[in-house]
Amino acid sequence: MNYVFEVSANIIEAMLVTQFFIRYFGIKKTQKQVTVVILMIVFYSSVMTVLNYIEYINVYQEIIVDVLLLMLVTIFLNGKISEKLLMIQMTSVVSAVSSMLLTGLFRQWIEFDESGYAQFGVSRIVLVVLAKIIYLVFTEILIRNQIKEKQYVTNRTYVKLNIVMFATLLAHLFLTDIIYVNAVNETLQWEIYFVLLSLAAIDIIIYMLFLDLTNNSIRLLKEQMKNAAYESEKKEIESIQEIHTQTMKIRHDMKNLLLLIILKLQEGMVEEAKQYLENELNVKLAKINLVSTGNRLADSVINSHVEQAQERNISMQVMVECALDEADEMDLAILLSNLLDNAIEAAVLCDGPFVNIKIARKETYLHIMVSNSCKGVPHKEDGRLLTTKKDKAQHGYGISNVKDIVERYQGFYNYELEDGKFTTDILLHM
């Protein structure tokens, strides 16, 4: 009966360990989920059963189990090896600490046989169940408190933390061995429990500090990248506006320029006319001048994107039903530039691509609606859209800037995808 109970307990432990690592790291796309789950449970529980049969508890056994687990998660699961090793050590620590503390608490009710096995009984059942509950609670905390954007964390950072954790793990395992031997011989030394708890507290504090420092560093880095992206967009829009201004100036004087060119052509001075064009008209004239809203930068951005859409064979409709002179020029230009950039990039991948923009007044709000054809479902994480561009570290901040502008104007931002049409709705309080 004792043997059957231990095998069952090992299978349950294998299930708990497997579900934690799969939920934390996720299964590689090339692997079948059901197969991975079964393999991990079978291998883990089998090794635990064999080791328990050889000797009930010893330091080297836990190290063997950890190495096996590292092999399994490396083969089947996503993520960095250094982070997987860290999680394995964290779960080993909690298993060792909880088992030994419960052994001490239940010592007077546990009976050990000649080989040092805890005999089957109510106390043994309670001890195992509590140990599994502690493991489940601890791993659930780890899942809920992890670094979500791990691409910013280097392997070097994980290696340093692993070194510290490995030193404390060895201490935990040796203390576990000592405590168990003392429990079997009924010579408990409560000072060892104090050391065990102190080491566990140190591990938890180190890990929580690691999480806080890393997440704060990531937030700071992203804020810097977002500000850099904002400044870059600002310069780009200023450049567009400058080109638009030069275009308007040239158009203003176009009559005189054309008269001079016609005169040169009438006199057969073709080369001189060409040279004049190269020297004097060295700005690419915007082919599109569809809107004039009273906001120079907004006009430049919209007209520029209409031209881009035509060059890429995208049908684009523009409806501006009000003046845009109340909003800050730069804020509105950055907002429109990001929305239209994303719309054109998504539409060009579709059959029958289109982009529509409508701007109107709605009571005290400026209503901006941009819709475009969309192929597939946009990727989301934690309710936010993810960029589809290859260099994800340098992109994805445009919409973040849009949201910042919307918040600054005490407005609203919403998007929806329906029947291959992606629509962004924005209200700015004027």
C-alpha positions as CSV (number, residue, x, y, z in Angstrom):
1,M,0.0,0.0,0.0
2,N,2.9,2.4,0.9
3,Y,4.5,1.7,-2.5
4,V,1.2,2.4,-4.4
5,F,0.7,5.6,-2.5
6,E,4.3,6.8,-3.3
7,V,3.9,6.1,-7.0
8,S,0.5,7.9,-7.1
9,A,2.1,10.9,-5.2
10,N,4.9,11.0,-7.8
11,I,2.5,11.0,-10.7
12,I,0.5,13.9,-9.1
13,E,3.8,15.8,-8.5
14,A,4.8,15.2,-12.1
15,M,1.4,16.6,-13.3
16,L,1.8,19.7,-11.1
17,V,5.4,20.3,-12.3
18,T,4.5,19.7,-15.9
19,Q,1.5,22.1,-15.9
20,F,3.6,24.8,-14.2
21,F,6.4,24.8,-16.8
22,I,4.1,24.5,-19.8
23,R,2.0,27.4,-18.5
24,Y,5.1,29.5,-17.8
25,F,7.1,28.9,-21.0
26,G,4.6,27.5,-23.5
27,I,5.2,24.5,-25.8
28,K,7.3,24.9,-29.0
29,K,5.2,25.3,-32.1
30,T,6.8,22.2,-33.6
31,Q,5.6,20.0,-30.8
32,K,2.2,18.4,-30.2
33,Q,0.7,19.5,-26.9
34,V,-0.9,16.3,-25.7
35,T,2.3,14.3,-26.5
36,V,4.5,16.7,-24.7
37,V,2.3,16.6,-21.6
38,I,2.2,12.8,-21.5
39,L,6.0,12.5,-22.1
40,M,6.9,14.9,-19.4
41,I,4.6,13.3,-16.8
42,V,5.7,9.8,-17.6
43,F,9.5,10.6,-17.6
44,Y,9.3,12.7,-14.4
45,S,7.2,10.3,-12.4
46,S,9.2,7.3,-13.5
47,V,12.6,8.8,-12.5
48,M,11.1,9.9,-9.1
49,T,9.8,6.4,-8.5
50,V,13.1,4.7,-9.4
51,L,15.1,7.1,-7.2
52,N,12.7,6.6,-4.3
53,Y,13.0,2.9,-4.6
54,I,16.8,3.1,-4.5
55,E,16.9,5.5,-1.5
56,Y,14.1,7.5,-0.1
57,I,15.8,10.8,0.2
58,N,19.3,12.1,-0.7
59,V,20.9,15.2,-2.1
60,Y,22.0,13.7,-5.4
61,Q,18.5,12.6,-6.2
62,E,17.1,16.1,-6.3
63,I,20.0,17.2,-8.6
64,I,19.3,14.2,-10.9
65,V,15.6,15.3,-11.1
66,D,16.5,18.9,-11.8
67,V,18.9,17.9,-14.6
68,L,16.2,15.6,-16.1
69,L,13.6,18.4,-15.9
70,L,16.0,20.9,-17.5
71,M,16.4,18.4,-20.4
72,L,12.7,18.0,-20.8
73,V,11.8,21.7,-20.8
74,T,14.8,22.5,-23.1
75,I,13.6,20.0,-25.7
76,F,9.8,20.7,-25.6
77,L,9.3,24.3,-24.3
78,N,10.0,27.8,-25.4
79,G,12.2,30.3,-23.7
80,K,15.9,30.8,-22.6
81,I,17.7,27.9,-21.0
82,S,19.1,30.2,-18.3
83,E,15.5,31.2,-17.3
84,K,14.3,27.6,-17.3
85,L,17.2,26.7,-15.0
86,L,16.2,29.5,-12.7
87,M,12.6,28.4,-12.5
88,I,13.7,24.8,-11.8
89,Q,15.9,25.9,-9.0
90,M,13.1,28.1,-7.5
91,T,10.7,25.1,-7.5
92,S,13.3,22.8,-6.1
93,V,13.9,25.2,-3.2
94,V,10.2,25.4,-2.3
95,S,9.8,21.6,-2.6
96,A,12.8,21.0,-0.3
97,V,11.7,23.6,2.3
98,S,8.0,22.6,2.4
99,S,8.8,18.9,2.7
100,M,11.2,19.4,5.5
101,L,9.1,21.9,7.4
102,L,6.1,19.6,7.2
103,T,8.2,16.6,8.3
104,G,9.2,18.6,11.4
105,L,5.6,19.6,12.1
106,F,4.2,16.1,11.6
107,R,7.2,14.3,13.2
108,Q,5.3,13.0,16.2
109,W,2.6,11.4,14.0
110,I,4.9,9.9,11.3
111,E,6.2,6.4,11.6
112,F,9.4,5.4,9.7
113,D,10.3,1.8,8.8
114,E,13.8,0.3,9.0
115,S,14.8,1.7,5.6
116,G,13.8,5.3,6.6
117,Y,10.6,5.4,4.6
118,A,7.6,7.3,6.0
119,Q,5.0,4.6,6.4
120,F,1.5,5.0,4.8
121,G,-1.1,6.5,7.0
122,V,-3.2,9.6,7.6
123,S,-0.2,11.7,8.6
124,R,1.7,10.7,5.5
125,I,-1.3,11.5,3.3
126,V,-1.8,14.9,4.9
127,L,1.9,15.7,4.6
128,V,2.0,14.9,0.9
129,V,-1.2,16.8,0.1
130,L,0.0,19.9,2.0
131,A,3.4,19.8,0.2
132,K,1.6,19.6,-3.2
133,I,-0.7,22.5,-2.2
134,I,2.3,24.6,-1.2
135,Y,4.0,23.9,-4.5
136,L,0.9,24.7,-6.5
137,V,0.4,28.1,-4.6
138,F,4.1,29.0,-5.0
139,T,4.2,28.2,-8.8
140,E,1.0,30.1,-9.3
141,I,2.6,33.2,-7.7
142,L,5.6,32.7,-10.1
143,I,3.3,32.6,-13.1
144,R,1.4,35.7,-12.0
145,N,4.7,37.6,-11.2
146,Q,7.0,37.2,-14.1
147,I,8.7,39.4,-16.7
148,K,6.4,39.7,-19.6
149,E,8.8,41.2,-22.1
150,K,11.7,38.9,-21.7
151,Q,13.4,39.8,-24.9
152,Y,14.9,42.8,-23.1
153,V,16.6,40.5,-20.4
154,T,20.0,39.2,-21.3
155,N,21.3,35.7,-20.6
156,R,24.1,37.3,-18.5
157,T,21.5,38.6,-16.1
158,Y,19.9,35.2,-15.7
159,V,23.3,33.5,-15.3
160,K,24.3,35.8,-12.4
161,L,21.0,35.1,-10.6
162,N,21.4,31.3,-11.3
163,I,24.8,31.3,-9.6
164,V,23.3,32.8,-6.4
165,M,20.3,30.5,-6.6
166,F,22.4,27.4,-7.1
167,A,24.5,28.1,-4.0
168,T,21.4,28.4,-1.9
169,L,19.8,25.4,-3.5
170,L,22.8,23.2,-2.5
171,A,22.5,24.5,1.0
172,H,18.8,23.7,1.0
173,L,19.4,20.1,-0.2
174,F,22.1,19.4,2.4
175,L,20.0,20.8,5.2
176,T,17.1,18.7,3.9
177,D,19.2,15.6,4.2
178,I,20.3,16.5,7.7
179,I,16.8,17.3,8.9
180,Y,15.3,14.1,7.5
181,V,18.0,11.9,9.2
182,N,17.4,13.8,12.5
183,A,13.7,13.3,12.1
184,V,14.1,9.5,11.6
185,N,16.4,9.3,14.6
186,E,14.2,11.6,16.7
187,T,16.9,14.1,17.3
188,L,15.5,17.3,15.8
189,Q,17.5,20.5,15.9
190,W,15.2,23.4,15.5
191,E,18.1,25.8,14.7
192,I,18.4,24.0,11.3
193,Y,14.8,24.9,10.5
194,F,15.6,28.6,11.2
195,V,18.5,28.4,8.8
196,L,16.3,26.7,6.2
197,L,13.6,29.4,6.5
198,S,16.2,32.2,6.4
199,L,17.7,30.8,3.2
200,A,14.2,30.5,1.6
201,A,13.4,34.1,2.6
202,I,16.7,35.3,1.0
203,D,15.9,33.4,-2.2
204,I,12.4,35.0,-2.4
205,I,13.8,38.5,-1.7
206,I,16.5,38.2,-4.3
207,Y,14.0,37.0,-6.9
208,M,11.5,39.8,-6.1
209,L,14.3,42.4,-6.3
210,F,15.3,40.9,-9.7
211,L,11.7,41.2,-10.9
212,D,11.3,44.8,-9.7
213,L,14.6,46.0,-11.0
214,T,14.2,44.3,-14.4
215,N,10.6,45.5,-15.0
216,N,11.6,49.0,-14.0
217,S,14.6,48.9,-16.4
218,I,12.3,47.7,-19.2
219,R,9.8,50.4,-18.5
220,L,12.5,53.1,-18.6
221,L,14.0,51.6,-21.8
222,K,10.6,51.5,-23.5
223,E,9.9,55.1,-22.5
224,Q,13.2,56.2,-23.9
225,M,12.5,54.3,-27.1
226,K,9.0,55.8,-27.3
227,N,10.4,59.3,-26.8
228,A,13.0,58.7,-29.5
229,A,10.3,57.4,-31.9
230,Y,8.2,60.5,-31.1
231,E,11.1,62.8,-31.9
232,S,11.9,60.9,-35.1
233,E,8.3,61.2,-36.2
234,K,8.3,64.8,-35.4
235,K,11.3,65.5,-37.5
236,E,9.9,63.4,-40.3
237,I,6.6,65.3,-40.3
238,E,8.5,68.6,-40.2
239,S,10.4,67.5,-43.2
240,I,7.1,66.6,-45.0
241,Q,5.7,70.0,-44.0
242,E,8.8,71.7,-45.4
243,I,8.5,69.9,-48.7
244,H,4.8,70.8,-48.8
245,T,5.6,74.5,-48.1
246,Q,8.2,74.5,-50.9
247,T,5.7,72.9,-53.2
248,M,3.1,75.6,-52.5
249,K,5.7,78.3,-53.1
250,I,6.7,76.8,-56.4
251,R,3.1,76.4,-57.4
252,H,2.5,80.0,-56.5
253,D,5.2,81.1,-58.9
254,M,4.6,78.4,-61.4
255,K,3.1,80.7,-64.1
256,N,6.3,82.8,-64.4
257,L,8.4,79.6,-64.3
258,L,6.4,78.0,-67.0
259,L,6.6,81.1,-69.2
260,L,10.4,81.1,-68.9
261,I,10.6,77.4,-69.8
262,I,8.2,77.8,-72.7
263,L,10.3,80.7,-74.0
264,K,13.5,78.5,-73.9
265,L,11.7,75.7,-75.7
266,Q,10.4,78.1,-78.4
267,E,13.9,79.2,-79.0
268,G,15.1,75.6,-79.3
269,M,17.0,75.7,-76.1
270,V,15.9,72.3,-74.9
271,E,19.1,71.5,-72.9
272,E,18.9,74.8,-71.1
273,A,15.3,74.2,-70.2
274,K,16.2,70.8,-68.8
275,Q,19.1,72.3,-66.8
276,Y,16.8,75.0,-65.5
277,L,14.4,72.4,-64.3
278,E,17.2,70.5,-62.5
279,N,18.6,73.6,-60.9
280,E,15.5,75.5,-59.9
281,L,12.9,72.7,-59.3
282,N,15.0,70.3,-57.2
283,V,12.0,69.5,-55.0
284,K,9.8,66.7,-55.9
285,L,6.4,68.3,-56.3
286,A,3.6,66.7,-54.4
287,K,1.2,65.2,-57.0
288,I,-1.7,65.3,-54.5
289,N,-3.2,68.4,-52.9
290,L,-6.6,66.9,-51.9
291,V,-7.3,68.6,-48.6
292,S,-6.9,72.0,-47.1
293,T,-8.0,72.1,-43.5
294,G,-6.3,75.1,-42.0
295,N,-3.7,72.9,-40.3
296,R,-0.5,72.9,-42.5
297,L,1.1,69.8,-41.0
298,A,-2.2,67.8,-41.2
299,D,-2.6,68.8,-44.8
300,S,0.9,67.7,-45.6
301,V,0.5,64.3,-43.8
302,I,-2.8,63.5,-45.4
303,N,-1.8,64.6,-48.9
304,S,1.5,62.7,-48.6
305,H,-0.3,59.5,-47.7
306,V,-2.9,59.9,-50.5
307,E,0.0,60.0,-52.9
308,Q,1.6,56.9,-51.2
309,A,-1.7,55.1,-51.5
310,Q,-2.0,55.9,-55.2
311,E,1.6,54.8,-55.9
312,R,0.8,51.4,-54.2
313,N,-2.5,51.0,-56.0
314,I,-4.6,51.4,-52.8
315,S,-8.0,53.0,-53.1
316,M,-8.1,55.9,-50.6
317,Q,-11.0,58.1,-49.7
318,V,-10.6,61.2,-47.6
319,M,-13.5,63.1,-46.0
320,V,-12.6,66.1,-43.9
321,E,-15.8,67.9,-42.8
322,C,-14.4,70.5,-40.5
323,A,-11.4,72.8,-40.0
324,L,-8.5,71.4,-38.0
325,D,-7.1,74.6,-36.6
326,E,-8.0,74.0,-33.0
327,A,-5.6,71.0,-32.4
328,D,-1.9,71.4,-32.0
329,E,-0.3,71.0,-35.4
330,M,2.4,68.5,-34.3
331,D,0.1,66.4,-32.2
332,L,-2.5,66.0,-34.9
333,A,0.2,65.3,-37.6
334,I,1.9,62.6,-35.5
335,L,-1.5,61.0,-34.8
336,L,-2.6,61.0,-38.4
337,S,0.8,59.9,-39.7
338,N,0.8,56.8,-37.4
339,L,-2.7,55.8,-38.2
340,L,-2.3,56.2,-42.0
341,D,1.1,54.5,-42.0
342,N,-0.3,51.4,-40.2
343,A,-3.4,51.5,-42.5
344,I,-1.4,51.6,-45.7
345,E,1.0,48.9,-44.5
346,A,-1.9,46.6,-43.6
347,A,-4.0,47.3,-46.7
348,V,-1.2,46.7,-49.2
349,L,-1.1,43.0,-48.2
350,C,-4.8,42.5,-49.2
351,D,-6.6,41.9,-52.4
352,G,-8.7,45.0,-53.3
353,P,-6.8,47.2,-50.8
354,F,-8.5,50.3,-49.4
355,V,-7.9,53.0,-46.8
356,N,-10.6,55.5,-45.7
357,I,-10.3,58.4,-43.4
358,K,-13.1,60.6,-42.1
359,I,-12.6,63.6,-39.8
360,A,-15.6,65.5,-38.4
361,R,-16.7,67.6,-35.4
362,K,-18.9,65.7,-32.9
363,E,-20.2,68.2,-30.3
364,T,-17.1,69.2,-28.4
365,Y,-15.0,66.4,-29.9
366,L,-12.9,66.0,-33.0
367,H,-13.9,62.6,-34.4
368,I,-11.2,60.8,-36.5
369,M,-12.0,57.4,-38.0
370,V,-9.5,55.4,-40.1
371,S,-10.5,52.1,-41.7
372,N,-8.5,49.8,-44.0
373,S,-8.6,46.3,-45.5
374,C,-6.9,43.8,-43.2
375,K,-5.6,40.3,-43.9
376,G,-5.9,37.9,-41.0
377,V,-6.4,38.8,-37.3
378,P,-3.9,41.2,-35.7
379,H,-1.8,39.7,-32.9
380,K,-2.6,40.9,-29.4
381,E,-1.0,40.6,-26.0
382,D,-2.5,41.8,-22.7
383,G,-5.2,43.6,-24.8
384,R,-2.8,45.6,-26.9
385,L,-1.9,45.2,-30.6
386,L,1.5,43.9,-31.4
387,T,3.6,45.1,-34.4
388,T,4.0,42.7,-37.3
389,K,7.3,44.3,-38.4
390,K,10.4,42.1,-38.1
391,D,12.4,44.5,-35.9
392,K,9.9,44.5,-33.0
393,A,12.3,46.2,-30.6
394,Q,12.3,49.3,-32.7
395,H,8.7,49.4,-33.8
396,G,5.3,49.3,-32.1
397,Y,5.7,52.7,-30.4
398,G,3.6,54.6,-33.0
399,I,0.2,53.5,-31.5
400,S,1.7,54.2,-28.0
401,N,2.3,57.8,-29.1
402,V,-1.2,58.0,-30.5
403,K,-2.7,56.8,-27.2
404,D,-0.5,59.4,-25.3
405,I,-1.9,62.2,-27.5
406,V,-5.5,60.9,-27.0
407,E,-5.0,60.9,-23.3
408,R,-3.6,64.4,-23.4
409,Y,-6.8,65.6,-25.1
410,Q,-9.0,63.7,-22.6
411,G,-10.2,61.7,-25.5
412,F,-11.2,58.1,-26.4
413,Y,-9.4,55.4,-28.5
414,N,-11.0,52.2,-29.8
415,Y,-10.4,49.7,-32.6
416,E,-12.3,46.8,-34.1
417,L,-11.9,44.1,-36.8
418,E,-14.9,42.9,-38.7
419,D,-15.2,41.1,-42.0
420,G,-11.6,41.9,-43.1
421,K,-12.0,45.6,-42.2
422,F,-9.9,47.2,-39.4
423,T,-11.3,50.4,-38.0
424,T,-9.7,52.8,-35.6
425,D,-12.0,55.3,-33.8
426,I,-10.6,58.4,-32.0
427,L,-12.3,61.3,-30.2
428,L,-10.2,64.3,-29.2
429,H,-11.7,66.8,-26.8
430,M,-11.3,70.3,-28.2
